[in-house]
């Protein structure tokens, strides 16, 4: 699955831990502990979908860093506790913890993904209220980091990729 690299184009998947890729991408006999290293030999970026479910340990993040080559970029999702449970309100502690752990990726840390739930009028009465809430949340984030949000159509279709 080799391709000619295109400068400034990062092509990757929303995970590297898919066991059904043994055969098509990973050589037969590849152990799950080797998936990221093998994946990173074919692609130069990956989304860390698992951060949506929980903030990873510092040890795990350091391992991701050491198992990927220089120039590899990770895009990590903000945890659901921040985006879905608290919907960007009263989540300063969780946000600080998440950002602190993700900083361990250093120069391999790409955009942090804010995937928000569908917000109907019962949850969010107006677009203006949502935009004000989002602006307050974004104002508290470090300006040195990059952030991304999936498009409306991706969110509505259930896609988990940016």
VOBA-1610 file (N, C-alpha, C; in pm, whole numbers, padded with zeros to 5 digits, always signed):
BEGIN
Unk+00083-00118+00000Unk+00000+00000+00000Unk+00089+00125+00000Unk+00194+00124-00079Unk+00283+00239-00087Unk+00230+00339-00188Unk+00260+00465-00167Unk+00220+00571-00258Unk+00326+00679-00255Unk+00329+00759-00358Unk+00424+00869-00367Unk+00378+00980-00272Unk+00461+01021-00175Unk+00419+01125-00081Unk+00392+01259-00150Unk+00292+01327-00103Unk+00258+01461-00150Unk+00290+01555-00035Unk+00375+01657-00059Unk+00410+01750+00050Unk+00285+01811+00114Unk+00287+01820+00245Unk+00180+01882+00324Unk+00046+01810+00317Unk+00042+01689+00264Unk-00080+01609+00267Unk-00056+01495+00364Unk-00138+01488+00466Unk-00127+01383+00567Unk-00245+01290+00550Unk-00215+01168+00511Unk-00317+01067+00487Unk-00302+00959+00592Unk-00410+00930+00663Unk-00404+00828+00766Unk-00543+00779+00800Unk-00552+00700+00905Unk-00678+00640+00947Unk-00715+00689+01087Unk-00835+00652+01130Unk-00883+00695+01262Unk-00839+00601+01373Unk-00755+00507+01340Unk-00702+00412+01438Unk-00592+00331+01372Unk-00514+00265+01452Unk-00414+00172+01399Unk-00430+00034+01462Unk-00529+00017+01547Unk-00540-00105+01626Unk-00643-00204+01572Unk-00676-00194+01445Unk-00776-00281+01385Unk-00715-00417+01350Unk-00756-00519+01421Unk-00698-00653+01402Unk-00729-00711+01265Unk-00837-00667+01200Unk-00869-00719+01066Unk-00771-00668+00961Unk-00682-00577+00998Unk-00579-00528+00905Unk-00459-00622+00898Unk-00456-00723+00986Unk-00350-00823+00976Unk-00377-00900+00847Unk-00283-00895+00758Unk-00300-00952+00623Unk-00299-00840+00521Unk-00404-00756+00517Unk-00405-00647+00418Unk-00298-00538+00443Unk-00273-00501+00568Unk-00175-00397+00599Unk-00061-00451+00684Unk-00096-00520+00791Unk+00005-00576+00880Unk+00042-00716+00835Unk+00171-00749+00833Unk+00210-00885+00795Unk+00149-00988+00888Unk+00116-01106+00835Unk+00065-01212+00923Unk+00160-01235+01040Unk+00102-01251+01158Unk+00180-01271+01278Unk+00214-01143+01352Unk+00178-01027+01296Unk+00203-00900+01365Unk+00120-00896+01492Unk+00184-00867+01605Unk+00111-00858+01731Unk+00052-00719+01747Unk-00056-00705+01823Unk-00114-00573+01846Unk-00013-00470+01899Unk+00085-00513+01976Unk+00186-00421+02028Unk+00272-00362+01915Unk+00275-00429+01800Unk+00355-00383+01686Unk+00273-00302+01585Unk+00141-00298+01600Unk+00056-00233+01501Unk+00098-00089+01472Unk+00119-00008+01575Unk+00150+00133+01552Unk+00281+00149+01475Unk+00383+00076+01511Unk+00512+00088+01440Unk+00498+00050+01293Unk+00427-00058+01265Unk+00407-00101+01127Unk+00321+00000+01054Unk+00213+00044+01117Unk+00126+00146+01057Unk+00208+00270+01019Unk+00293+00315+01111Unk+00371+00437+01089Unk+00477+00420+00981Unk+00504+00298+00939Unk+00597+00278+00827Unk+00526+00298+00693Unk+00392+00303+00694Unk+00313+00323+00572Unk+00248+00461+00566Unk+00213+00516+00679Unk+00140+00643+00685Unk+00215+00740+00776Unk+00190+00870+00757Unk+00259+00967+00841Unk+00167+01038+00938Unk+00044+00990+00953Unk-00047+01046+01052Unk-00152+00943+01092Unk-00209+00964+01210Unk-00321+00881+01257Unk-00403+00962+01356Unk-00531+00936+01355Unk-00619+00993+01457Unk-00615+00900+01577Unk-00611+00957+01695Unk-00620+00877+01817Unk-00765+00883+01863Unk-00841+00786+01820Unk-00983+00779+01854Unk-01005+00739+01999Unk-00911+00665+02057Unk-00928+00615+02194Unk-00933+00728+02297Unk-00878+00845+02265Unk-00882+00957+02360Unk-01024+01010+02377Unk-01112+00977+02286Unk-01253+01015+02299Unk-01315+00943+02419Unk-01271+00822+02445Unk-01330+00739+02551Unk-01267+00762+02687Unk-01140+00802+02690Unk-01073+00831+02817Unk-00939+00899+02789Unk-00894+00974+02886Unk-00763+01037+02876Unk-00659+00927+02895Unk-00566+00914+02800Unk-00466+00807+02812Unk-00365+00835+02923Unk-00297+00730+02965Unk-00192+00747+03065Unk-00070+00811+03000Unk+00011+00872+03083Unk+00135+00934+03034Unk+00226+00827+02972Unk+00230+00710+03032Unk+00313+00600+02982Unk+00269+00559+02841Unk+00139+00549+02820Unk+00087+00511+02689Unk+00124+00614+02583Unk+00108+00742+02615Unk+00139+00849+02519Unk+00288+00850+02487Unk+00372+00832+02586Unk+00518+00823+02560Unk+00549+00706+02467Unk+00478+00596+02485Unk+00497+00480+02397Unk+00459+00512+02253Unk+00348+00584+02234Unk+00310+00625+02099Unk+00421+00708+02036Unk+00476+00798+02113Unk+00583+00885+02063Unk+00703+00801+02018Unk+00746+00708+02101Unk+00867+00632+02074Unk+00850+00525+01966Unk+00726+00486+01937Unk+00703+00383+01835Unk+00675+00440+01696Unk+00689+00573+01681Unk+00666+00636+01552Unk+00789+00716+01510Unk+00811+00729+01379Unk+00930+00800+01331Unk+00915+00952+01343Unk+01028+01020+01333Unk+01025+01166+01327Unk+00937+01208+01210Unk+00861+01314+01229Unk+00773+01364+01124Unk+00633+01305+01129Unk+00611+01201+01210Unk+00478+01142+01224Unk+00391+01239+01303Unk+00263+01250+01268Unk+00171+01343+01334Unk+00048+01267+01385Unk+00013+01293+01511Unk-00109+01239+01571Unk-00214+01349+01581Unk-00338+01316+01550Unk-00453+01402+01576Unk-00538+01330+01680Unk-00561+01394+01793Unk-00632+01327+01903Unk-00767+01393+01928Unk-00867+01310+01954Unk-01000+01362+01987Unk-01005+01406+02133Unk-01072+01516+02157Unk-01103+01555+02295Unk-01193+01447+02354Unk-01177+01418+02483Unk-01261+01317+02547Unk-01410+01354+02546Unk-01495+01251+02539Unk-01639+01270+02540Unk-01687+01338+02669Unk-01615+01318+02779Unk-01655+01388+02902Unk-01658+01539+02881Unk-01570+01590+02797Unk-01563+01734+02770Unk-01664+01772+02663Unk-01668+01697+02553Unk-01749+01737+02437Unk-01894+01693+02444Unk-01922+01577+02502Unk-02057+01523+02501Unk-02126+01529+02637Unk-02054+01495+02742Unk-02115+01494+02876Unk-02131+01636+02929Unk-02025+01714+02923Unk-02030+01851+02977Unk-02053+01956+02869Unk-02047+01917+02744Unk-02068+02004+02628Unk-01996+02138+02647Unk-01867+02130+02680Unk-01775+02244+02689Unk-01799+02335+02810Unk-01879+02293+02907Unk-01908+02373+03027Unk-01847+02304+03150Unk-01787+02382+03238Unk-01732+02329+03363Unk-01641+02207+03342Unk-01553+02218+03244Unk-01465+02105+03212Unk-01318+02148+03212Unk-01286+02252+03287Unk-01149+02304+03290Unk-01050+02198+03339Unk-01083+02128+03446Unk-00992+02027+03500Unk-00965+01917+03399Unk-01068+01864+03336Unk-01053+01757+03237Unk-00973+01806+03116Unk-01001+01929+03074Unk-00931+01985+02958Unk-00783+02002+02989Unk-00751+02054+03106Unk-00610+02071+03146Unk-00538+01936+03152Unk-00605+01836+03208Unk-00544+01703+03217Unk-00519+01646+03078Unk-00618+01656+02991Unk-00605+01605+02854Unk-00491+01675+02780Unk-00490+01808+02786Unk-00385+01883+02716Unk-00247+01850+02771Unk-00236+01836+02902Unk-00108+01804+02964Unk-00053+01670+02919Unk-00140+01571+02911Unk-00096+01438+02867Unk-00060+01441+02718Unk-00140+01508+02638Unk-00115+01510+02494Unk+00012+01587+02459Unk+00052+01681+02544Unk+00177+01755+02521Unk+00298+01664+02516Unk+00288+01545+02575Unk+00398+01450+02574Unk+00433+01403+02432Unk+00343+01425+02337Unk+00372+01390+02198Unk+00465+01491+02132Unk+00486+01604+02197Unk+00581+01704+02146Unk+00553+01743+02003Unk+00656+01736+01919Unk+00644+01778+01779Unk+00560+01681+01695Unk+00516+01570+01753Unk+00430+01476+01683Unk+00281+01503+01709Unk+00253+01604+01791Unk+00113+01637+01820Unk+00060+01730+01714Unk-00041+01684+01644Unk-00109+01763+01543Unk-00234+01825+01603Unk-00337+01842+01522Unk-00459+01907+01572Unk-00533+01820+01674Unk-00595+01888+01768Unk-00683+01822+01865Unk-00825+01841+01814Unk-00900+01732+01807Unk-01029+01730+01742Unk-01144+01748+01840Unk-01227+01846+01813Unk-01348+01869+01892Unk-01467+01813+01814Unk-01506+01692+01846Unk-01623+01633+01783Unk-01739+01646+01881Unk-01833+01732+01848Unk-01944+01759+01939Unk-02066+01676+01902Unk-02154+01653+01999Unk-02276+01577+01970Unk-02374+01662+01889Unk-02473+01594+01835Unk-02583+01666+01772Unk-02654+01745+01882Unk-02668+01873+01861Unk-02728+01959+01963Unk-02864+02008+01913Unk-02969+01943+01958Unk-03102+01989+01919Unk-03143+02108+02005Unk-03259+02164+01979Unk-03301+02286+02049Unk-03329+02264+02197Unk-03355+02141+02239Unk-03372+02116+02382Unk-03239+02131+02456Unk-03132+02089+02393Unk-02999+02094+02453Unk-02936+02232+02433Unk-02952+02287+02313Unk-02890+02414+02278Unk-02994+02497+02203Unk-03063+02588+02272Unk-03175+02661+02212Unk-03143+02740+02085Unk-03018+02788+02070Unk-02990+02869+01952Unk-02844+02854+01908Unk-02821+02886+01783Unk-02685+02885+01730Unk-02599+02988+01802Unk-02658+03100+01835Unk-02583+03205+01904Unk-02533+03157+02040Unk-02618+03085+02112Unk-02578+03031+02242Unk-02464+02931+02226Unk-02475+02845+02124Unk-02369+02749+02099Unk-02238+02820+02065Unk-02242+02916+01975Unk-02121+02987+01935Unk-02057+03061+02052Unk-02140+03118+02141Unk-02087+03186+02259Unk-02018+03084+02352Unk-02080+02969+02371Unk-02022+02864+02455Unk-01891+02815+02395Unk-01891+02790+02265Unk-01770+02745+02196Unk-01659+02851+02207Unk-01694+02977+02188Unk-01594+03085+02197Unk-01532+03091+02336Unk-01614+03078+02442Unk-01561+03079+02579Unk-01466+02962+02602Unk-01502+02846+02550Unk-01416+02729+02563Unk-01284+02750+02489Unk-01292+02795+02365Unk-01172+02813+02283Unk-01079+02920+02341Unk-01136+03022+02403Unk-01053+03128+02463Unk-00962+03074+02573Unk-01002+02966+02637Unk-00924+02909+02747Unk-00817+02812+02698Unk-00819+02777+02572Unk-00723+02680+02519Unk-00591+02749+02483Unk-00480+02676+02494Unk-00350+02733+02456Unk-00349+02773+02308Unk-00298+02890+02281Unk-00294+02940+02142Unk-00183+02873+02062Unk-00094+02801+02128Unk+00017+02736+02061Unk-00024+02604+01996Unk-00142+02556+02025Unk-00191+02427+01975Unk-00287+02450+01859Unk-00301+02348+01774Unk-00397+02352+01663Unk-00521+02272+01703Unk-00637+02316+01655Unk-00764+02251+01685Unk-00843+02233+01557Unk-00930+02132+01555Unk-01013+02107+01438Unk-01149+02058+01484Unk-01250+02083+01398Unk-01385+02033+01422Unk-01433+01968+01293Unk-01502+01853+01303Unk-01556+01793+01181Unk-01667+01880+01124Unk-01689+01865+00996Unk-01795+01942+00932Unk-01931+01893+00979Unk-02032+01973+00956Unk-02168+01938+00994Unk-02208+01805+00930Unk-02177+01786+00803Unk-02219+01663+00736Unk-02150+01541+00796Unk-02025+01552+00837Unk-01955+01438+00900Unk-02019+01405+01034Unk-02052+01507+01111Unk-02114+01486+01241Unk-02251+01421+01225Unk-02330+01469+01131Unk-02464+01416+01111Unk-02462+01273+01058Unk-02358+01240+00980Unk-02354+01106+00923Unk-02301+01003+01021Unk-02255+01049+01139Unk-02202+00956+01236Unk-02054+00928+01219Unk-01990+00997+01124Unk-01847+00976+01101Unk-01767+01019+01222Unk-01661+00947+01250Unk-01573+00983+01360Unk-01443+01040+01310Unk-01431+01061+01180Unk-01309+01117+01124Unk-01329+01263+01090Unk-01222+01343+01099Unk-01237+01485+01067Unk-01263+01508+00920
//
